[in-house]
Amino acid sequence: MKPVICLVALLGLVGLLVLGTELIAGDEPPKTPPIPNPTPETPPVPNPAPAGKFVPVTDVHHMMEGQGKLWGEIKDGILDSNWKAAENSAWLLAEVANVNQYQHEAADYKAWAKQMSDQCVELAGTLKKKDAAKSRDLVSKIGNTCSECHNKYK
């Protein structure tokens, strides 16, 4: 019985030594502040200090294909009363539209992309409340914003 107790004690001592050296070495990952979870009541907080000049990783054609996919998911979610899926897609579309501002230098293009992003943020909040009538109204407004831009730039 004594050899078993000695083995357990030895293993415990080795564990403490290993753990102790880890703590002394300070291998803890750096602590970062929590990222706020956006809700319609508290919209996402923009980063006040941008990391540098933003450069898109894809061209406008691929961006538009992605926007079209999200747009379809939003409309399907409203029709199927799949509110959470539609809300998630609205948040993503808001961010993609936000990024889309960097795809063209023209002021009106940037304004339409910003307007669409803002409208999608509003839509996400409305979808969270499961307000079908207001959601359909906002979908119509967003569609008009898209059409205005596409009439000039497509």
N, C-alpha and C positions, 0 to 999 in steps of 0.2 A: 504494500500500500504506500510506503514511503517513497518509492521511486516514482509513482504516479503523481504524488503531491509535488515532488521536486521538479518533475517535467512541466507540470502546469505552472508552477512558480517561475521556472526558467522562461517559458513561453511568454508569460505575462511581463517579465522583466525585459525581454527582447522587444515586445510590443511597445512598452513604455519608452525604451531607448529610441526606437524608430520614430515614434510619435513625437517625442521630445525634440529630436533633431529637426524634424519637419517644422515644428513650431518655432524653434530658435532660428532656423534659417530664414524664416519669414516668407515662405512660398505661397502665401495667401494671394489670391487674385485681387487686383485693385477693385475697390468698391465704387460702383457707379450709381448715380441717383436713379430711382425708379422712373420709368417713362409713364407719364399720365395716360390713362385709358380714356380716349375721347368718347363722349356721349353727346347726344343732342343738346343737353343742358350745358355741358362743358366741351366746346369744340376743341379739336386738336390744337396744341400749343406749338406755334412755329418756332423753329430754332432761331433765336435772336442773333446768333453769330454764325453765319454760314461758313462751312469748311473751306470754301474756295469757289472758283468759277464752276458752275454746273455744266457738264457736257453729256448729252444724251448718249446712250449706248446703242440705240437703234435709230433707223430713219422714220420719217413721218408715216410712210406707208404701213410699216409694221405696227406703229402706235395706233393707227386708225383701225387696223384689223383687231387689235386687242380691245380697243374701245367698243367696237361693234359687238364683240363677244360679250363683254360686260353689259352692254346696253340690252342685248337679247336676254341675258340672265335676269336683269332687273324687270323687264316687261313680263317674262315668264313667271317670275316670283310673284308679281302683283296679280296676274291672272290666276295662279294656282294658290294664292294666299300663303305662299311660302315667304313670309315676311322677313325672317332672319337672313335667308339666302339673298333676297333682294337688297336688304340693308347692307350686307357685306359687300355685294357687288357695287352698290352706290358709293360706299366709302372708297373702294378701289378705283372706281371711275373718277371720283373727285380727285384722287391723287394723280392718276394718269393724265387727266385734263390739266392739272397743275403743272406737271412735267412738260406737257405739250406746248406750254408757253415758250419753251426753249427751242422749239423746232423751226421757228421762223422769226425774222427780225421785224416784220411789219407790225406797227402799233395796233392796227385793228385785229390782226390775227391773235396777238397776245391778249387783247381785250376779250375776244370771244372765248379763248381758252380759259381765261380767268373767270369769266362769267359762267361758263359751263361748270368749272370746278366748284364755284360758290353755290350754284343751283343744285349740284349733286350732294353737297354737304347738307343743304336744306332737305333734299329728298331723303337722305339717309335718316334724318331725324323724324321725318314724316312716316317713313316706313317702320321705324321703331314703334311709333304710336299706332300702327296698323290702320292708318287713315287712307282707305282706298280712293275716295273721291279726290282728296288733295294730292295724293300720289299720282293719280292719272293727270291731274292738272299740271303738276311739275314735270312729268314726263313729256307732256305736250310743249311746255316752255323750253325744256332742254332740247327737244327735237327741233324747235324753231331756231335756237342758237346754233345748233349743228348745221342746219340748212343755210343760214345766213353766211356762215364761214365757208361751207362747201360751194355755195354759189359763186364765190369769188376765187377760192383756192383749190378746188378739186380738179 
